[in-house]
Structures are given as C-alpha cells and as structure tokens.
Amino acid sequence: MRKLSGIFLVGLCVGAIGAVTVTISHGAAQAPRVIAVTEAMTSMSESPVTPSASSAPTPSSSPAPQPESKTESQPAANVDAAELDRIVDGGNVSVVVFDRQAGATTVSVHADREYTSASLVKLLIALAVLERGGPTAQVQRMLSRSDDELASRFWSAYGGPSIVTGWATRIGLTGTRAPADPGRWGDTRITAKDVVRIYQYVLAQGPAAILAALRAATEQGSDGFRQYFGIPDAAGDRPWAVKQGWSCCRPTRMLHTSGLIGEDGRFIVAVLSEHPASVDYATASKRVTSVVSALLG
C-alpha cells in the first residue's frame, strides 16, 4: 500500500479561524449506490488567492470559539490506505489533502472514487446564487446551518442540474455529475479530488460571503444533526473551517467532512465516506473522526 505523506502537518500553526460544518438531512437529498472508480494521484495546482470584492455580514449564529496558539504541530505519523479502510470497517473512504503553501497534493487515497455529494453540493449552489446577486444572508444560513429548505429553493430558482454541470465545467471538475433525478440536489455525484478543487476556487475567486459562512457553523444543523464529526472533532485547537454532508439510505449511509485546517487555511482536506445502512450515524461519525485523527497524527 502507498504510504500517506507525513508532511501533511509539517509547520502547521494553529490560529483563530472559526468553524463551519454543513450537512444534509433525510429529506430531498438522499444517497444512491456508490460507484467505485480507480484511484488517481494527480497533483492539483492552485491559483493565487485573490480577495473577492464581495463581502457580507456573517450569519447570526455565533462561530464556535477557536483558541489561539502559536505552538507548531508535529508531523503526522505515516498512515497507509489499508489503515483507513480498516477504520471504516466494511465501508469506503477517500481522502485528499492539498497543502496550499507547498502548492501540492500531499495525500491522495481513492481520489476519483464517486460518492453521493449530500450537502457538499451546497458549495456549488452558493456560488451560483451569489454570482447572480442572490440573497447573501440566506446563502450563508444555507451553508452555516445546512438548511435544506433554502437549498431546495435555490436549486429550483437558479437552474437545478445546470448549477452542477455549469460549475463543473467552469472549475474543471472531472468526476462531478448532476443527479439523475433533477429534483434531488443531494444525489449529485462527486469525488474527493473535485471537492478540493471547489475549495481552491472558493479561496481564489469565490465571494467572501462563502468563507464567512464556512467560519460560522452551528454545532447542530437546521435539522438538529450534530455537524462537528470529522475535522472539527479531530482538530483539537487547530483552526478549522468546514462543510459537512450526510445522507441515508439509498442504499448506503454517507458521511463527508471537508474544509480547511491550519493557520490561514493552509491545508484543504476532503474525506468522503460510505457505510452500510446498518451502521448508525453515531458510529459512522466516530469512524470519520478517526480517519481525520489518523491524518493529523
């Protein structure tokens, strides 16, 4: 098995970035069966970050407090793909980590395996709405509280499946596909590699309101689901900003954690996972957190 790079957390300093997590409920966006494809190890380049002229107030929800620390983190221990597979125990997991400072992908495991996106597609919905002058505060609520009702409203009003196809072409997403049922936005298909590309675009060219929302998560989403599994639970005092996704059961259970870790959002992390429907959300959430913990070392 190919060893995961131990340079993931070299020089990672923690600061005071807020946290955001976004998820999907059991309503209009549930998960079909996963189609596995081969792993790709292609490194991804990143354009220099250009601050957007778009700016907006953060959502009314208060960001989770993030303590400041200037202590340098130790490098993560090497973890191989077999170890990550063991953690999910009968499920599937894909991981991509991109170091923005080095300009290189440092971890890539099953990067092109397809999953149901669940709420991760809300990043594309937000881009579509804000580009056309849509309501900023409502977009931020959709992201920070994972509001499915708002996502459904925006999906219908701003193009439905064409949101996915249009932005996939624009950003260069090679494994992202619109849902077969045009009304089920959460059934969009996506890969870990593409999730990282979306974050690269948001950081370089996206409206500032998106990052503001990604730093203003509530621990519970609008449907009451606890959103702090994965990156938030594993990061400790490291600064983080995240967007989550979950869905069940068409026919499996999906839990995804994605976002930024480190001072100035140095590392983009995408962990996508699929679990048998017999594995409950609490157990699956702990497994995703353990995957991130293995990456952090």
C-alpha positions in Angstrom: 0.0 0.0 0.0 1.2 3.5 -0.8 2.1 5.4 2.4 0.3 8.7 3.1 2.7 11.6 3.2 3.9 12.6 6.6 4.5 16.2 5.5 0.8 16.9 5.9 1.1 18.8 9.1 4.8 20.0 9.0 4.8 23.6 10.1 1.1 23.7 10.8 0.4 26.5 13.2 -2.8 27.0 14.8 -4.7 30.3 15.0 -8.1 31.5 15.4 -10.3 30.6 12.4 -13.9 29.9 13.1 -15.6 26.6 12.2 -18.3 25.7 9.8 -20.0 22.5 9.0 -22.7 21.9 6.6 -24.8 18.7 6.2 -27.8 17.2 4.6 -31.0 15.9 6.2 -33.1 12.9 5.5 -35.4 14.9 3.1 -35.0 15.7 -0.6 -31.4 14.7 -1.0 -30.6 11.1 -0.1 -27.9 8.8 -1.4 -27.9 6.3 -4.3 -25.5 3.4 -4.5 -21.8 4.4 -4.8 -19.9 3.6 -8.0 -16.2 3.0 -7.3 -13.6 4.1 -9.7 -9.8 3.8 -9.7 -7.6 5.9 -7.5 -5.9 9.0 -9.1 -2.8 10.5 -7.7 -2.7 13.7 -9.8 -1.5 16.8 -8.0 -3.7 19.8 -8.2 -2.4 23.3 -8.7 -3.8 26.4 -7.0 -4.2 29.9 -8.3 -3.1 32.7 -6.0 -5.8 33.7 -3.7 -7.4 37.0 -4.8 -9.7 38.5 -2.2 -13.2 38.9 -3.6 -14.8 42.3 -3.7 -18.0 40.7 -2.5 -18.4 41.0 1.3 -21.3 40.3 3.6 -22.1 40.0 7.3 -21.7 36.7 8.8 -24.8 34.6 9.8 -26.5 35.4 13.0 -25.2 32.2 14.6 -22.0 32.8 16.7 -18.9 31.0 15.4 -17.5 28.2 17.6 -14.6 29.7 19.7 -11.2 28.8 18.4 -8.3 29.3 20.9 -5.2 30.8 19.6 -1.9 29.0 19.8 1.5 29.6 18.2 2.8 26.1 19.1 4.0 24.3 16.0 2.3 21.0 15.4 4.3 17.8 14.9 4.1 15.9 11.6 1.5 13.2 11.3 2.6 9.6 11.5 2.5 7.8 8.2 -0.8 6.1 7.7 -1.5 3.8 4.7 -4.7 3.3 2.7 -5.2 -0.1 4.3 -5.3 1.5 7.7 -8.0 4.0 6.6 -10.0 1.1 5.1 -9.8 -0.7 8.4 -11.1 2.3 10.2 -14.3 2.5 8.1 -14.7 -1.3 8.6 -16.7 -2.5 5.7 -17.3 0.9 4.1 -15.4 3.0 1.6 -13.3 6.1 2.3 -11.5 8.6 0.0 -9.0 11.2 1.2 -7.3 14.2 -0.5 -5.2 16.7 1.3 -3.8 19.7 -0.5 -1.0 21.9 1.0 -1.7 25.4 -0.2 1.7 26.6 1.0 3.6 23.9 -0.9 1.2 24.0 -3.8 0.9 20.2 -3.9 -1.4 17.3 -3.0 0.2 15.6 -0.1 -2.3 12.8 0.5 -4.4 11.0 -2.1 -6.4 7.8 -1.4 -9.1 6.8 -3.9 -9.3 10.4 -5.0 -11.5 9.7 -8.0 -14.0 7.3 -6.3 -17.5 8.6 -6.7 -19.9 9.3 -3.8 -23.3 10.9 -3.4 -22.5 14.5 -2.5 -25.2 15.1 0.1 -24.8 18.7 1.3 -21.3 19.2 -0.3 -23.2 20.3 -3.4 -24.3 23.4 -1.4 -21.0 24.9 -2.2 -21.9 25.0 -5.9 -25.4 26.2 -5.1 -23.9 29.1 -3.1 -21.6 30.0 -6.0 -24.5 30.0 -8.4 -26.8 32.1 -6.2 -24.2 34.7 -5.2 -22.8 35.2 -8.7 -26.3 36.2 -9.8 -26.9 38.6 -6.9 -29.0 36.3 -4.7 -29.7 36.9 -1.0 -26.4 36.7 0.8 -27.7 36.2 4.3 -29.9 33.3 3.2 -27.0 31.7 1.3 -24.8 32.0 4.5 -27.6 30.4 6.5 -27.8 27.5 4.0 -24.1 26.9 4.5 -23.6 27.5 8.2 -26.7 25.7 9.4 -27.1 23.3 6.5 -30.6 24.5 5.7 -32.1 22.1 3.2 -35.2 24.1 2.6 -33.1 27.0 1.4 -31.0 24.7 -0.7 -34.1 23.3 -2.4 -35.5 26.8 -3.0 -32.2 28.0 -4.6 -31.9 24.8 -6.6 -35.3 25.4 -8.2 -34.8 29.1 -8.7 -31.2 29.2 -10.1 -31.1 26.3 -12.6 -31.3 23.0 -10.9 -28.9 20.4 -12.5 -27.4 23.2 -14.7 -25.8 24.5 -11.5 -23.7 21.3 -11.3 -22.9 21.0 -15.0 -22.1 24.6 -15.4 -19.8 24.9 -12.4 -18.2 21.6 -13.1 -17.1 22.9 -16.5 -16.1 26.2 -15.2 -14.0 24.9 -12.3 -12.7 21.8 -14.1 -14.4 19.1 -12.0 -13.8 15.8 -13.7 -15.8 13.5 -11.5 -18.8 15.6 -10.7 -22.2 14.8 -12.2 -25.7 16.2 -11.9 -28.3 14.0 -10.2 -30.2 11.5 -12.3 -33.4 12.8 -10.7 -33.2 16.6 -11.4 -35.2 17.4 -8.2 -32.8 15.6 -5.8 -29.8 18.0 -5.5 -28.2 15.9 -2.8 -27.8 13.0 -5.3 -25.2 14.9 -7.2 -22.1 12.7 -7.7 -18.7 14.0 -6.6 -15.2 12.9 -5.8 -12.7 13.9 -3.1 -10.4 15.4 -5.7 -13.2 17.6 -7.0 -14.2 18.7 -3.5 -10.6 20.0 -3.1 -10.9 21.8 -6.5 -14.0 23.5 -5.3 -12.3 24.8 -2.2 -9.4 26.1 -4.3 -11.8 28.0 -6.5 -13.7 29.5 -3.5 -10.4 30.6 -1.8 -9.1 32.1 -5.0 -12.1 33.6 -6.7 -15.3 32.9 -4.6 -17.4 35.6 -2.9 -16.1 36.4 0.6 -19.5 35.6 2.0 -18.9 31.9 1.4 -15.8 31.8 3.6 -17.6 33.9 6.2 -20.3 31.3 6.4 -17.7 28.5 6.5 -16.3 30.1 9.6 -19.6 30.4 11.3 -21.0 26.9 11.9 -23.5 25.9 14.5 -22.8 22.6 16.1 -26.3 21.4 15.1 -27.6 21.8 11.7 -31.1 23.2 11.0 -32.5 19.6 11.3 -30.8 19.0 14.6 -28.0 16.8 13.3 -24.6 17.2 15.1 -22.2 18.6 12.5 -18.9 18.5 14.3 -17.8 15.0 13.4 -14.6 14.5 11.3 -12.4 17.6 11.0 -13.9 19.6 14.0 -13.8 16.8 16.5 -10.3 15.7 15.4 -8.7 19.1 15.0 -8.3 20.0 18.7 -7.0 23.6 19.0 -6.0 23.8 15.3 -8.0 26.4 13.5 -10.5 24.9 11.0 -13.4 25.8 8.7 -15.6 23.0 7.4 -18.6 21.9 5.4 -20.1 18.5 6.1 -22.6 16.2 4.4 -24.6 13.2 5.3 -27.4 11.1 3.8 -29.1 7.7 4.1 -30.2 5.2 2.8 -30.2 4.7 -1.0 -29.0 2.2 -0.2 -26.0 3.2 1.9 -25.1 5.8 4.5 -22.8 8.7 3.5 -20.8 11.0 5.8 -18.4 13.5 4.4 -16.1 16.0 6.2 -14.4 18.7 4.2 -12.7 22.1 4.7 -9.6 23.9 5.8 -7.2 23.1 8.7 -4.3 25.2 9.9 -3.4 28.9 10.1 -4.7 30.8 7.1 -6.4 27.6 5.9 -3.1 26.1 4.8 -4.5 22.6 4.2 -7.6 21.7 2.2 -8.9 18.4 3.4 -11.6 16.2 1.9 -12.7 12.9 3.5 -15.6 11.2 1.8 -17.1 8.0 3.2 -19.8 5.4 2.6 -21.0 3.0 5.2 -23.5 0.1 5.3 -27.0 1.3 6.2 -26.8 -1.0 9.3 -24.0 1.3 10.7 -25.8 4.1 12.6 -24.8 7.8 12.3 -23.1 7.9 15.7 -20.8 5.0 14.8 -20.1 6.3 11.3 -19.4 9.8 12.7 -16.8 8.3 15.1 -15.1 6.5 12.2 -14.9 9.6 10.1 -13.4 11.4 13.0 -10.8 8.6 13.5 -9.8 8.9 9.8 -9.1 12.6 10.3 -7.3 11.9 13.5 -5.0 9.4 11.7 -4.2 12.1 9.1 -3.4 14.6 11.9 -1.2 12.1 13.8 
